[in-house]
Amino acid sequence: MRDPKRIDEILESLREIWKAQPNLRFHQLIYILQNEYSLANKGLGKVESAEIDGFKRTGFDFFNVEDQSFQEFLELSLEQGRWGNEA
């Protein structure tokens, strides 16, 4: 069984990041975090598809990403000050 403490740890990191960027809506924040995580991990989870109108749609499939890995990413991004002085 996964450690339930991870939930509060992840939520606390998300809270710090979001409070540093309060103008972001929740799903904007999540999308940006997924994109940053994917970039830091050689495109992991990135899904692209070509649309009929020629535009490319980009999304992320993080179903198999372990919480610990994502939490480590969140902590590192906070330590590196990526979210401004408020985080």
VMD Tcl script that builds the backbone (N, CA, C; Angstrom):
set m [mol new atoms 261]
animate dup $m
set s [atomselect $m all]
$s set {name element resname resid chain x y z} {
  {N N MET 1 A 0.830 -1.183 0.000}
  {CA C MET 1 A 0.000 0.000 0.000}
  {C C MET 1 A 0.878 1.251 0.000}
  {N N ARG 2 A 0.470 2.223 -0.755}
  {CA C ARG 2 A 1.214 3.476 -0.814}
  {C C ARG 2 A 1.004 4.270 0.477}
  {N N ASP 3 A 2.017 5.022 0.830}
  {CA C ASP 3 A 1.978 5.810 2.057}
  {C C ASP 3 A 0.972 6.955 1.914}
  {N N PRO 4 A -0.052 6.993 2.738}
  {CA C PRO 4 A -1.052 8.057 2.646}
  {C C PRO 4 A -0.483 9.453 2.920}
  {N N LYS 5 A 0.686 9.545 3.583}
  {CA C LYS 5 A 1.291 10.858 3.853}
  {C C LYS 5 A 1.655 11.583 2.564}
  {N N ARG 6 A 1.830 10.827 1.494}
  {CA C ARG 6 A 2.206 11.437 0.220}
  {C C ARG 6 A 1.144 12.432 -0.246}
  {N N ILE 7 A -0.098 12.183 0.109}
  {CA C ILE 7 A -1.198 13.042 -0.336}
  {C C ILE 7 A -1.002 14.454 0.195}
  {N N ASP 8 A -0.788 14.581 1.502}
  {CA C ASP 8 A -0.584 15.907 2.086}
  {C C ASP 8 A 0.685 16.566 1.562}
  {N N GLU 9 A 1.727 15.773 1.337}
  {CA C GLU 9 A 2.984 16.326 0.825}
  {C C GLU 9 A 2.798 16.908 -0.573}
  {N N ILE 10 A 2.117 16.178 -1.433}
  {CA C ILE 10 A 1.876 16.667 -2.794}
  {C C ILE 10 A 0.975 17.894 -2.763}
  {N N LEU 11 A -0.085 17.826 -1.972}
  {CA C LEU 11 A -1.002 18.963 -1.894}
  {C C LEU 11 A -0.322 20.203 -1.327}
  {N N GLU 12 A 0.575 20.033 -0.376}
  {CA C GLU 12 A 1.306 21.172 0.183}
  {C C GLU 12 A 2.204 21.806 -0.880}
  {N N SER 13 A 2.873 20.996 -1.662}
  {CA C SER 13 A 3.711 21.533 -2.741}
  {C C SER 13 A 2.861 22.265 -3.769}
  {N N LEU 14 A 1.740 21.666 -4.138}
  {CA C LEU 14 A 0.836 22.331 -5.085}
  {C C LEU 14 A 0.330 23.655 -4.519}
  {N N ARG 15 A 0.006 23.671 -3.232}
  {CA C ARG 15 A -0.469 24.896 -2.589}
  {C C ARG 15 A 0.589 25.993 -2.669}
  {N N GLU 16 A 1.833 25.665 -2.361}
  {CA C GLU 16 A 2.917 26.650 -2.414}
  {C C GLU 16 A 3.083 27.212 -3.821}
  {N N ILE 17 A 3.071 26.327 -4.799}
  {CA C ILE 17 A 3.247 26.760 -6.185}
  {C C ILE 17 A 2.077 27.623 -6.627}
  {N N TRP 18 A 0.868 27.193 -6.325}
  {CA C TRP 18 A -0.322 27.927 -6.763}
  {C C TRP 18 A -0.400 29.290 -6.074}
  {N N LYS 19 A -0.060 29.370 -4.794}
  {CA C LYS 19 A -0.085 30.652 -4.085}
  {C C LYS 19 A 0.939 31.615 -4.678}
  {N N ALA 20 A 2.023 31.080 -5.225}
  {CA C ALA 20 A 3.023 31.927 -5.873}
  {C C ALA 20 A 2.544 32.418 -7.233}
  {N N GLN 21 A 1.569 31.737 -7.806}
  {CA C GLN 21 A 1.019 32.082 -9.122}
  {C C GLN 21 A -0.510 32.135 -9.034}
  {N N PRO 22 A -1.075 33.040 -8.238}
  {CA C PRO 22 A -2.514 33.025 -7.971}
  {C C PRO 22 A -3.393 33.368 -9.167}
  {N N ASN 23 A -2.826 33.945 -10.205}
  {CA C ASN 23 A -3.635 34.267 -11.386}
  {C C ASN 23 A -3.900 33.054 -12.269}
  {N N LEU 24 A -3.192 31.964 -12.028}
  {CA C LEU 24 A -3.437 30.742 -12.796}
  {C C LEU 24 A -4.693 30.052 -12.288}
  {N N ARG 25 A -5.495 29.578 -13.225}
  {CA C ARG 25 A -6.603 28.711 -12.837}
  {C C ARG 25 A -6.022 27.322 -12.548}
  {N N PHE 26 A -6.768 26.507 -11.796}
  {CA C PHE 26 A -6.261 25.211 -11.355}
  {C C PHE 26 A -5.778 24.350 -12.518}
  {N N HIS 27 A -6.579 24.212 -13.548}
  {CA C HIS 27 A -6.192 23.326 -14.651}
  {C C HIS 27 A -5.064 23.916 -15.490}
  {N N GLN 28 A -4.933 25.236 -15.510}
  {CA C GLN 28 A -3.763 25.827 -16.150}
  {C C GLN 28 A -2.504 25.407 -15.391}
  {N N LEU 29 A -2.572 25.491 -14.072}
  {CA C LEU 29 A -1.441 25.098 -13.237}
  {C C LEU 29 A -1.069 23.636 -13.468}
  {N N ILE 30 A -2.056 22.768 -13.464}
  {CA C ILE 30 A -1.801 21.339 -13.663}
  {C C ILE 30 A -1.190 21.081 -15.038}
  {N N TYR 31 A -1.715 21.730 -16.069}
  {CA C TYR 31 A -1.180 21.549 -17.423}
  {C C TYR 31 A 0.285 21.998 -17.482}
  {N N ILE 32 A 0.582 23.150 -16.894}
  {CA C ILE 32 A 1.957 23.658 -16.894}
  {C C ILE 32 A 2.876 22.699 -16.142}
  {N N LEU 33 A 2.420 22.199 -15.004}
  {CA C LEU 33 A 3.235 21.250 -14.240}
  {C C LEU 33 A 3.472 19.960 -15.021}
  {N N GLN 34 A 2.449 19.471 -15.692}
  {CA C GLN 34 A 2.616 18.265 -16.504}
  {C C GLN 34 A 3.617 18.514 -17.629}
  {N N ASN 35 A 3.515 19.661 -18.275}
  {CA C ASN 35 A 4.436 19.992 -19.357}
  {C C ASN 35 A 5.870 20.073 -18.838}
  {N N GLU 36 A 6.064 20.762 -17.712}
  {CA C GLU 36 A 7.402 20.889 -17.133}
  {C C GLU 36 A 7.972 19.517 -16.732}
  {N N TYR 37 A 7.136 18.689 -16.125}
  {CA C TYR 37 A 7.581 17.347 -15.732}
  {C C TYR 37 A 7.975 16.539 -16.967}
  {N N SER 38 A 7.157 16.614 -17.992}
  {CA C SER 38 A 7.432 15.883 -19.221}
  {C C SER 38 A 8.753 16.337 -19.844}
  {N N LEU 39 A 8.965 17.653 -19.910}
  {CA C LEU 39 A 10.212 18.184 -20.465}
  {C C LEU 39 A 11.425 17.715 -19.663}
  {N N ALA 40 A 11.284 17.658 -18.357}
  {CA C ALA 40 A 12.387 17.244 -17.489}
  {C C ALA 40 A 12.647 15.742 -17.557}
  {N N ASN 41 A 11.722 14.996 -18.164}
  {CA C ASN 41 A 11.826 13.535 -18.210}
  {C C ASN 41 A 11.716 12.993 -19.634}
  {N N LYS 42 A 12.384 13.667 -20.560}
  {CA C LYS 42 A 12.505 13.207 -21.950}
  {C C LYS 42 A 11.160 12.970 -22.633}
  {N N GLY 43 A 10.190 13.847 -22.350}
  {CA C GLY 43 A 8.896 13.761 -23.029}
  {C C GLY 43 A 7.932 12.751 -22.441}
  {N N LEU 44 A 8.242 12.219 -21.271}
  {CA C LEU 44 A 7.386 11.227 -20.632}
  {C C LEU 44 A 5.952 11.736 -20.512}
  {N N GLY 45 A 5.011 10.941 -20.956}
  {CA C GLY 45 A 3.597 11.259 -20.819}
  {C C GLY 45 A 3.020 12.188 -21.869}
  {N N LYS 46 A 3.852 12.784 -22.686}
  {CA C LYS 46 A 3.367 13.739 -23.685}
  {C C LYS 46 A 2.651 12.998 -24.810}
  {N N VAL 47 A 1.467 13.493 -25.156}
  {CA C VAL 47 A 0.656 12.897 -26.213}
  {C C VAL 47 A 0.315 13.999 -27.204}
  {N N GLU 48 A 0.641 13.780 -28.467}
  {CA C GLU 48 A 0.333 14.764 -29.508}
  {C C GLU 48 A -0.513 14.115 -30.588}
  {N N SER 49 A -1.414 14.910 -31.139}
  {CA C SER 49 A -2.216 14.423 -32.259}
  {C C SER 49 A -2.458 15.571 -33.224}
  {N N ALA 50 A -2.508 15.244 -34.504}
  {CA C ALA 50 A -2.795 16.238 -35.533}
  {C C ALA 50 A -4.304 16.333 -35.702}
  {N N GLU 51 A -4.792 17.544 -35.740}
  {CA C GLU 51 A -6.223 17.769 -35.910}
  {C C GLU 51 A -6.546 17.988 -37.385}
  {N N ILE 52 A -7.816 17.904 -37.732}
  {CA C ILE 52 A -8.266 18.071 -39.113}
  {C C ILE 52 A -7.862 19.429 -39.666}
  {N N ASP 53 A -7.909 20.457 -38.823}
  {CA C ASP 53 A -7.586 21.807 -39.276}
  {C C ASP 53 A -6.083 22.051 -39.386}
  {N N GLY 54 A -5.277 21.027 -39.131}
  {CA C GLY 54 A -3.836 21.141 -39.271}
  {C C GLY 54 A -3.112 21.511 -37.989}
  {N N PHE 55 A -3.849 21.903 -36.987}
  {CA C PHE 55 A -3.224 22.235 -35.716}
  {C C PHE 55 A -2.873 20.965 -34.953}
  {N N LYS 56 A -1.875 21.089 -34.096}
  {CA C LYS 56 A -1.450 19.962 -33.279}
  {C C LYS 56 A -2.037 20.129 -31.877}
  {N N ARG 57 A -2.595 19.079 -31.353}
  {CA C ARG 57 A -3.128 19.083 -29.988}
  {C C ARG 57 A -2.128 18.352 -29.095}
  {N N THR 58 A -1.806 18.972 -27.971}
  {CA C THR 58 A -0.866 18.378 -27.026}
  {C C THR 58 A -1.560 18.154 -25.693}
  {N N GLY 59 A -1.389 16.975 -25.159}
  {CA C GLY 59 A -1.918 16.638 -23.842}
  {C C GLY 59 A -0.909 15.779 -23.112}
  {N N PHE 60 A -1.299 15.323 -21.943}
  {CA C PHE 60 A -0.385 14.530 -21.131}
  {C C PHE 60 A -1.132 13.366 -20.496}
  {N N ASP 61 A -0.499 12.206 -20.517}
  {CA C ASP 61 A -1.051 11.005 -19.902}
  {C C ASP 61 A -0.100 10.592 -18.779}
  {N N PHE 62 A -0.473 10.924 -17.563}
  {CA C PHE 62 A 0.381 10.644 -16.408}
  {C C PHE 62 A -0.147 9.480 -15.577}
  {N N PHE 63 A -0.950 8.635 -16.166}
  {CA C PHE 63 A -1.572 7.525 -15.445}
  {C C PHE 63 A -0.542 6.662 -14.719}
  {N N ASN 64 A 0.607 6.431 -15.344}
  {CA C ASN 64 A 1.614 5.534 -14.772}
  {C C ASN 64 A 2.753 6.248 -14.058}
  {N N VAL 65 A 2.669 7.562 -13.923}
  {CA C VAL 65 A 3.701 8.301 -13.196}
  {C C VAL 65 A 3.484 8.084 -11.700}
  {N N GLU 66 A 4.528 7.650 -11.024}
  {CA C GLU 66 A 4.430 7.423 -9.581}
  {C C GLU 66 A 4.390 8.757 -8.834}
  {N N ASP 67 A 3.598 8.799 -7.786}
  {CA C ASP 67 A 3.449 10.019 -6.997}
  {C C ASP 67 A 4.787 10.518 -6.462}
  {N N GLN 68 A 5.633 9.617 -6.012}
  {CA C GLN 68 A 6.923 10.014 -5.456}
  {C C GLN 68 A 7.766 10.758 -6.489}
  {N N SER 69 A 7.755 10.282 -7.714}
  {CA C SER 69 A 8.511 10.931 -8.776}
  {C C SER 69 A 7.986 12.343 -9.030}
  {N N PHE 70 A 6.665 12.494 -9.069}
  {CA C PHE 70 A 6.078 13.813 -9.304}
  {C C PHE 70 A 6.334 14.729 -8.105}
  {N N GLN 71 A 6.264 14.192 -6.894}
  {CA C GLN 71 A 6.527 14.994 -5.701}
  {C C GLN 71 A 7.973 15.473 -5.680}
  {N N GLU 72 A 8.904 14.618 -6.054}
  {CA C GLU 72 A 10.308 15.025 -6.122}
  {C C GLU 72 A 10.487 16.154 -7.123}
  {N N PHE 73 A 9.791 16.068 -8.251}
  {CA C PHE 73 A 9.832 17.131 -9.249}
  {C C PHE 73 A 9.286 18.438 -8.665}
  {N N LEU 74 A 8.145 18.365 -7.969}
  {CA C LEU 74 A 7.550 19.562 -7.373}
  {C C LEU 74 A 8.504 20.197 -6.363}
  {N N GLU 75 A 9.092 19.383 -5.504}
  {CA C GLU 75 A 10.025 19.891 -4.494}
  {C C GLU 75 A 11.241 20.540 -5.142}
  {N N LEU 76 A 11.779 19.904 -6.166}
  {CA C LEU 76 A 12.939 20.457 -6.857}
  {C C LEU 76 A 12.598 21.790 -7.512}
  {N N SER 77 A 11.441 21.878 -8.139}
  {CA C SER 77 A 11.064 23.132 -8.795}
  {C C SER 77 A 10.873 24.247 -7.767}
  {N N LEU 78 A 10.377 23.909 -6.580}
  {CA C LEU 78 A 10.261 24.907 -5.510}
  {C C LEU 78 A 11.640 25.325 -5.010}
  {N N GLU 79 A 12.529 24.360 -4.806}
  {CA C GLU 79 A 13.884 24.660 -4.339}
  {C C GLU 79 A 14.634 25.545 -5.324}
  {N N GLN 80 A 14.394 25.333 -6.606}
  {CA C GLN 80 A 15.083 26.103 -7.640}
  {C C GLN 80 A 14.443 27.464 -7.879}
  {N N GLY 81 A 13.352 27.744 -7.192}
  {CA C GLY 81 A 12.709 29.050 -7.310}
  {C C GLY 81 A 12.008 29.296 -8.627}
  {N N ARG 82 A 11.549 28.255 -9.288}
  {CA C ARG 82 A 10.891 28.409 -10.592}
  {C C ARG 82 A 9.571 29.160 -10.516}
  {N N TRP 83 A 8.999 29.257 -9.326}
  {CA C TRP 83 A 7.656 29.828 -9.198}
  {C C TRP 83 A 7.668 31.205 -8.566}
  {N N GLY 84 A 8.837 31.806 -8.426}
  {CA C GLY 84 A 8.925 33.153 -7.880}
  {C C GLY 84 A 9.223 33.145 -6.391}
  {N N ASN 85 A 9.341 34.330 -5.856}
  {CA C ASN 85 A 9.728 34.494 -4.458}
  {C C ASN 85 A 8.644 34.090 -3.479}
  {N N GLU 86 A 7.410 34.024 -3.935}
  {CA C GLU 86 A 6.303 33.709 -3.044}
  {C C GLU 86 A 6.257 32.227 -2.680}
  {N N ALA 87 A 6.896 31.381 -3.474}
  {CA C ALA 87 A 6.820 29.929 -3.230}
  {C C ALA 87 A 7.832 29.506 -2.194}
}
mol reanalyze $m
mol bondsrecalc $m
mol representation Tube
mol addrep $m
